[in-house]
Amino acid sequence: MTTLVTGASGFLGSHVARQLVARGEEVRVLMRASSTNRAIGDLSLEYVTGDLRDPASLERALAGVKCVFHVAADYRLWAKKSRDIYDSNVGGTKNLLDAAKRAGVEKFIYTSTVATVAVDRPELPSEATDARLEEMVGHYKRSKWMAEREALNAAKDGLPVVIAMPTTPVGPGDWKPTPTGKIILDFLNGKMPGYVETGLNFVGAEECAAGHLLVREKGQVGERYLLGAENLTLKQVLDALAKITGLSAPRLKIPHALALGVAYMDTAFSWLVGREPQIPVEGVRIARHMMFVDSTRAQRELGFKPGSVAAALERATHWYQSNGYLKPGRAKKMLRAAA
C-alpha cells in the first residue's frame, strides 16, 4: 500500500514520513519544485513534484494511493500577500480532498491545529469546542478553521477523513524554523530581553507524529483528536530552557500593549525594507490569549502517549546546537555551563 504525505519537507511532516518509513511502508511525498528535502533526504521515498494549488499534479500524486497524510500548511504569522495563505491552506486542502475522493482513497488524515478550538471559554477547550470563524485571530488561524470545515464536510460526503490536531510541536528537525522554533532560537541566541504573559499546550514532535499514525489506526471518521501533552506558560518554557542550557531566562515581563506597539512599528519598517517582520503583529495578538486545552481524549481513545515537554525542548536545543543555529558565543557559554 502506498501512502502519500504532503508537507514531508516541513517540521512535523518530516517526522510523520520518517515514522511511516520506519514501519516499512511505501511512502510517496508531494513536494514543490522550490522545496528542499534536507529534512528527509536520508529516507527511501518516492517523490512527486507538484503543488496543492495544481489539481493535475494531485491526480499524479494520488495514483495508486490508499492513504493520505495531509500535513502541509502555510504556517506563517505574516505574509506580504495574505491571499497566498488561503490559497494553500483552504484551496489546496479542498483540491486534495476532491482528488482523493476521485482516486478512491481509503483513509485521509488531515492535520489541522489546536488553534481552531483554543478560544476563550469558561472551561478548557477540547475537540468538542465549537469555535467560530470570528474568534480566529489572523489569517493563519482563519485559513486553518476554514480548511478544517472542508475536511469535515468531505467526511460527511463519504470520504473517510479523520482529523489530527497537533498542539505546539517542539523537538529536533525544525529546519526553517517554525514560529515556535524561532522563540526557542531567540532564547538560545540571547535575543529575548523579555516575555509576554501567554501560554500554549506543547508536545514533542516525534510523539505528535506517532499520534498521527494512531489517528489513522484507531480514529473515527469525521472526528477530531488533539495531540498535545502539557499546558505551559511562556515563562515556564523559558525557565525550562534555562535549566537545560545553563543560560539565564529573561525576567522582564512585557505588557501586551507595549509588545503590540513594537510589533506594529517593526511591521511598518519591514514593509519599507522588504523583509519579514521579526515581531509579527499576528503573533502578539494571538499571545493575548492562553491557548490551554484539554488534550486527554486521544490518550483515552487512541492510546496516545505524549512524552515530557522538557525532554522535547532538550532534544530541540541539542539539535539546534549541533546544526549550527547558535551564535558561537552562546554555544560556548552553554558548553561552559554544562561543564
C-alpha positions as CSV (number, residue, x, y, z in Angstrom):
1,M,0.0,0.0,0.0
2,T,1.4,3.4,-1.0
3,T,0.9,6.3,1.5
4,L,1.1,9.9,0.3
5,V,2.4,12.5,2.7
6,T,2.1,16.2,2.0
7,G,4.4,18.6,3.9
8,A,7.1,16.0,4.3
9,S,9.8,18.6,3.8
10,G,8.4,20.5,6.8
11,F,8.9,20.0,10.6
12,L,6.0,17.8,11.6
13,G,5.5,16.2,8.1
14,S,9.1,15.0,8.1
15,H,8.6,13.2,11.4
16,V,5.4,11.6,10.0
17,A,7.2,10.4,6.9
18,R,10.1,9.1,8.9
19,Q,7.9,7.0,11.2
20,L,6.0,5.6,8.2
21,V,9.2,4.5,6.5
22,A,10.4,3.0,9.8
23,R,7.3,0.8,9.8
24,G,8.3,-0.5,6.4
25,E,5.6,1.4,4.4
26,E,5.9,2.6,0.8
27,V,5.8,6.4,1.2
28,R,5.3,8.9,-1.6
29,V,5.8,12.6,-0.9
30,L,4.4,15.6,-2.8
31,M,6.9,18.4,-3.0
32,R,7.0,21.7,-4.8
33,A,9.9,22.2,-7.2
34,S,11.2,25.0,-5.0
35,S,11.2,22.9,-1.8
36,T,14.3,21.2,-0.3
37,N,14.3,17.7,1.0
38,R,17.1,18.1,3.6
39,A,14.8,17.0,6.4
40,I,14.0,13.7,4.6
41,G,16.9,13.2,2.2
42,D,18.1,10.1,4.1
43,L,14.8,8.3,3.7
44,S,13.7,5.9,1.0
45,L,10.8,7.8,-0.6
46,E,9.1,8.2,-3.9
47,Y,8.9,11.9,-4.9
48,V,6.2,13.6,-7.0
49,T,6.7,17.2,-7.9
50,G,3.5,19.2,-7.6
51,D,1.5,21.8,-5.7
52,L,-1.7,21.7,-3.7
53,R,-2.9,24.5,-5.9
54,D,-2.4,22.5,-9.1
55,P,-5.1,19.8,-9.3
56,A,-3.4,18.0,-12.2
57,S,-0.3,17.3,-10.1
58,L,-2.5,16.0,-7.3
59,E,-4.0,13.4,-9.7
60,R,-0.5,12.2,-10.4
61,A,0.5,12.1,-6.8
62,L,-2.6,10.1,-5.8
63,A,-2.3,7.4,-8.4
64,G,-2.4,4.0,-6.6
65,V,-2.5,5.7,-3.2
66,K,-4.7,4.2,-0.4
67,C,-3.9,6.5,2.5
68,V,-3.1,10.2,2.7
69,F,-1.5,12.2,5.5
70,H,-2.2,15.8,4.6
71,V,0.3,17.6,6.9
72,A,1.3,20.5,4.5
73,A,0.2,24.0,5.6
74,D,1.4,27.6,5.0
75,Y,2.3,28.2,8.7
76,R,3.2,31.9,8.7
77,L,2.1,34.6,11.0
78,W,2.9,37.2,8.4
79,A,2.7,37.2,4.6
80,K,3.0,40.1,2.1
81,K,0.0,38.6,0.3
82,S,-2.4,37.1,2.8
83,R,-4.3,35.5,-0.1
84,D,-1.4,33.1,-0.5
85,I,-2.1,31.5,2.9
86,Y,-5.8,30.9,2.0
87,D,-4.9,29.6,-1.5
88,S,-2.6,26.9,0.1
89,N,-4.4,26.1,3.3
90,V,-8.1,26.3,2.2
91,G,-8.0,25.9,-1.6
92,G,-5.2,23.4,-1.6
93,T,-6.9,21.3,1.0
94,K,-10.1,21.3,-1.0
95,N,-8.2,20.3,-4.1
96,L,-6.6,17.4,-2.4
97,L,-9.8,16.2,-0.7
98,D,-11.6,16.3,-4.1
99,A,-8.8,14.4,-5.8
100,A,-8.6,11.8,-3.0
101,K,-12.3,11.1,-3.4
102,R,-11.9,10.6,-7.1
103,A,-8.9,8.3,-6.5
104,G,-10.8,6.1,-4.1
105,V,-8.5,6.8,-1.1
106,E,-9.4,4.6,1.9
107,K,-8.2,6.8,4.7
108,F,-7.4,10.5,4.7
109,I,-5.7,12.0,7.8
110,Y,-6.0,15.8,7.8
111,T,-3.6,17.7,10.0
112,S,-5.5,20.7,11.5
113,T,-4.3,22.6,14.5
114,V,-5.1,23.4,18.1
115,A,-5.8,26.9,17.0
116,T,-9.3,26.0,15.7
117,V,-10.5,25.2,19.2
118,A,-8.2,27.1,21.6
119,V,-10.5,30.0,22.2
120,D,-11.7,31.8,25.4
121,R,-14.2,29.6,27.2
122,P,-15.1,29.1,30.9
123,E,-13.8,25.6,30.7
124,L,-10.7,24.2,29.0
125,P,-11.4,23.9,25.2
126,S,-11.3,20.5,23.7
127,E,-12.3,18.7,20.5
128,A,-15.9,19.3,21.5
129,T,-15.4,23.1,21.4
130,D,-17.4,24.7,18.6
131,A,-15.3,27.8,17.9
132,R,-16.5,30.4,15.3
133,L,-14.6,31.9,12.5
134,E,-14.8,35.3,14.0
135,E,-12.9,34.0,17.0
136,M,-9.9,33.1,14.9
137,V,-7.1,35.7,15.2
138,G,-5.2,36.3,12.0
139,H,-5.0,34.8,8.5
140,Y,-3.3,31.5,9.5
141,K,-5.9,30.6,12.1
142,R,-8.8,31.7,9.9
143,S,-7.5,29.7,7.0
144,K,-7.0,26.5,9.1
145,W,-10.5,26.9,10.5
146,M,-11.9,27.1,7.0
147,A,-9.8,24.2,5.8
148,E,-10.9,22.0,8.7
149,R,-14.5,22.7,7.7
150,E,-13.7,21.5,4.2
151,A,-12.3,18.2,5.8
152,L,-15.3,17.7,8.0
153,N,-17.7,18.3,5.0
154,A,-15.7,15.8,2.9
155,A,-16.2,13.2,5.7
156,K,-19.9,13.9,5.7
157,D,-19.9,13.4,1.9
158,G,-18.3,9.9,2.3
159,L,-14.6,10.4,2.2
160,P,-13.0,8.6,5.2
161,V,-11.4,11.7,6.8
162,V,-10.0,11.7,10.3
163,I,-8.6,14.9,11.8
164,A,-5.4,15.2,13.8
165,M,-5.0,18.4,15.8
166,P,-1.4,19.0,16.9
167,T,-0.9,21.5,19.7
168,T,2.5,23.1,19.6
169,P,5.2,20.6,18.5
170,V,8.8,21.1,19.7
171,G,11.8,18.9,19.0
172,P,14.6,18.2,16.6
173,G,14.4,18.8,12.8
174,D,12.8,22.2,12.7
175,W,14.8,23.4,9.8
176,K,13.0,26.6,8.8
177,P,12.3,27.1,11.8
178,T,8.6,27.4,12.7
179,P,7.3,30.4,14.7
180,T,7.7,28.3,17.9
181,G,11.2,27.2,16.9
182,K,12.1,30.9,16.4
183,I,11.1,31.6,20.0
184,I,13.4,28.8,21.2
185,L,16.2,30.1,19.0
186,D,15.7,33.7,20.2
187,F,16.2,32.4,23.7
188,L,19.3,30.3,22.8
189,N,20.9,33.2,20.9
190,G,20.2,35.8,23.6
191,K,17.7,37.8,21.5
192,M,14.8,37.7,24.0
193,P,15.1,40.6,26.5
194,G,11.6,39.9,28.0
195,Y,8.5,37.8,27.6
196,V,4.8,38.4,27.4
197,E,2.3,36.6,29.6
198,T,0.9,33.8,27.4
199,G,0.6,30.1,27.3
200,L,0.3,27.1,24.9
201,N,-0.1,23.4,25.0
202,F,3.1,21.8,23.9
203,V,4.0,18.3,22.6
204,G,7.1,16.5,21.4
205,A,7.3,16.4,17.6
206,E,8.2,12.7,17.5
207,E,5.3,11.8,19.8
208,C,2.9,14.1,17.8
209,A,4.0,12.2,14.6
210,A,3.3,8.9,16.3
211,G,-0.1,10.3,17.3
212,H,-0.9,10.8,13.6
213,L,-0.4,7.1,13.0
214,L,-2.7,6.3,15.9
215,V,-5.3,8.6,14.4
216,R,-5.1,6.6,11.2
217,E,-5.3,3.3,13.0
218,K,-7.9,4.0,15.7
219,G,-9.6,7.3,14.9
220,Q,-13.2,7.5,13.9
221,V,-14.1,9.1,10.6
222,G,-15.3,12.7,10.9
223,E,-13.8,13.0,14.4
224,R,-11.1,15.3,15.7
225,Y,-8.2,14.4,18.0
226,L,-6.0,16.8,19.9
227,L,-2.4,15.6,20.0
228,G,-0.9,17.5,23.0
229,A,1.0,17.0,26.2
230,E,1.3,19.9,28.7
231,N,-0.2,23.3,29.1
232,L,2.7,25.7,29.9
233,T,3.1,29.4,30.1
234,L,5.8,31.0,28.0
235,K,7.7,31.8,31.2
236,Q,7.7,28.1,32.2
237,V,9.1,27.2,28.8
238,L,11.9,29.8,29.1
239,D,12.7,28.6,32.6
240,A,12.9,25.0,31.3
241,L,15.2,26.1,28.6
242,A,17.3,27.9,31.2
243,K,17.6,24.8,33.2
244,I,18.6,22.7,30.1
245,T,21.2,25.2,28.9
246,G,22.5,27.0,31.9
247,L,21.6,30.3,30.2
248,S,19.7,32.9,32.0
249,A,15.9,33.2,31.4
250,P,14.5,36.7,30.8
251,R,12.9,38.2,33.9
252,L,11.2,41.3,32.3
253,K,7.5,40.8,31.7
254,I,6.5,43.0,28.8
255,P,2.9,44.4,28.7
256,H,0.9,43.2,25.7
257,A,0.1,46.8,24.7
258,L,3.8,47.6,24.5
259,A,4.6,44.4,22.6
260,L,1.8,45.2,20.2
261,G,3.1,48.7,19.6
262,V,6.6,47.4,18.9
263,A,5.2,44.8,16.5
264,Y,3.3,47.4,14.5
265,M,6.5,49.6,14.2
266,D,8.5,46.5,13.2
267,T,6.0,45.6,10.6
268,A,5.9,49.1,9.1
269,F,9.7,49.2,8.9
270,S,9.7,45.7,7.4
271,W,7.4,46.8,4.6
272,L,9.8,49.7,3.8
273,V,12.9,47.5,3.6
274,G,11.1,44.4,2.1
275,R,11.8,41.8,4.8
276,E,9.7,39.7,7.0
277,P,8.9,41.3,10.4
278,Q,10.9,40.0,13.4
279,I,7.8,40.5,15.6
280,P,4.6,39.7,13.6
281,V,1.6,41.6,14.8
282,E,-0.5,38.5,14.4
283,G,1.8,36.6,16.8
284,V,1.4,39.3,19.5
285,R,-2.4,39.4,19.1
286,I,-2.5,35.6,19.4
287,A,-0.4,35.8,22.6
288,R,-3.1,37.8,24.3
289,H,-4.9,34.6,24.9
290,M,-3.9,31.5,26.8
291,M,-4.2,28.6,24.4
292,F,-4.6,25.9,27.0
293,V,-6.7,22.9,26.1
294,D,-7.8,19.5,27.4
295,S,-6.0,17.1,25.2
296,T,-6.8,13.9,27.0
297,R,-9.2,12.4,24.5
298,A,-6.5,11.0,22.2
299,Q,-4.9,9.4,25.3
300,R,-8.1,7.7,26.3
301,E,-9.4,6.6,22.9
302,L,-6.3,6.1,20.8
303,G,-3.7,5.2,23.4
304,F,-1.7,8.3,22.6
305,K,1.3,8.6,25.0
306,P,2.9,12.1,24.9
307,G,6.3,12.4,26.5
308,S,7.9,15.1,28.6
309,V,7.9,18.5,27.0
310,A,11.1,19.3,28.9
311,A,12.7,16.3,27.2
312,A,11.4,17.6,23.8
313,L,12.9,21.0,24.5
314,E,16.2,19.4,25.4
315,R,16.2,17.4,22.1
316,A,15.4,20.6,20.2
317,T,18.2,22.5,21.9
318,H,20.8,19.9,21.2
319,W,19.6,19.7,17.5
320,Y,19.9,23.4,17.0
321,Q,23.3,23.4,18.7
322,S,24.6,20.5,16.6
323,N,23.3,22.0,13.3
324,G,24.9,25.4,13.7
325,Y,21.9,27.6,14.6
326,L,23.6,29.1,17.7
327,K,25.9,32.1,17.8
328,P,29.4,30.9,18.6
329,G,29.5,32.9,21.9
330,R,26.2,31.5,23.1
331,A,27.3,27.9,22.2
332,K,30.5,28.4,24.2
333,K,28.5,29.7,27.1
334,M,26.3,26.7,27.0
335,L,29.3,24.4,27.0
336,R,30.8,26.2,30.0
337,A,27.5,25.9,31.9
338,A,27.4,22.1,31.1
339,A,31.0,21.5,32.3
